[in-house]
Amino acid sequence: MAIAWRRLAEAGLDLLYPPRCVACRRAGEWLCAGCLAQVRFLPPERRAGAFGAVDGAASAAYSEGPLREAIHGFKYEGARALAPLLGEMLYAGWLAARLPGEVVVPVPLHPRRLRERGYNQSQLLARELARLAGLRLDDRTLRRERHTRPQVTLNAAERRANVEGAFGCGPALAGEAVLLVDDVFTTGATLAACAAALKAAGARSVWALTLARAPGLTQSGFGL
């Protein structure tokens, strides 16, 4: 019943505010077929090498062109309606990489940032992945305990320093194989800081999966 009401509500919003492609602004869809066809999906990757406390990582596609625009709209402009489509891309990346995991955990936002934005885009992606993959979702145990500067403005060394010790984790994930989800892989600093908190709390393993990654990174370029 809740799903039916949600679909009716979304249909009503579409009538009031017709979808418009976040990349080319064409009316009709949040990401039109023409822009979707430009997305460069990564070839199947089993796994990349470990970095920090992360056992390995993979991404679904390159962060460029229409996908980069879609992620920006999804993350900063309130385009939450993109969550199912972007979640399907993430799921395809998970299937291709075959990353191990028993529980899906999103990279958390600090409560202050969450209030400002109104939602956590990584949490929305993690929900879609958990639903499609039939995995358990835990979006409460890993916490961002310290408010940090936006990573996008910082270089690699500054990113590491910015998020070091910023995350905490309760004991609920002890012994679990965690699949850590974020939107974009740039340097891996945030993922490594999250994994450190998860491992300190007893997680058995932490594998990272992101929707996109910077085009300049190769499979061996995940290291910090």
Secondary structure, DSSP 8 states (H G I E B T S, - for coil): -HHHHHHHHHHHHHHHS--B-TTT--BT-SS-HHHHTT--B----S----BTTB-EEEEEEES-HHHHHHHHHHHHS--GGGHHHHHHHHHHHHHHHT---SEEEE----HHHHHHHSS-HHHHHHHHHHHHHT-EE--SSEEE-S----GGGS-HHHHHHHHTT-EEE-GGGTT-EEEEEEEEESSSHHHHHHHHHHHHTT-SEEEEEEEEE-TT--GGGG--
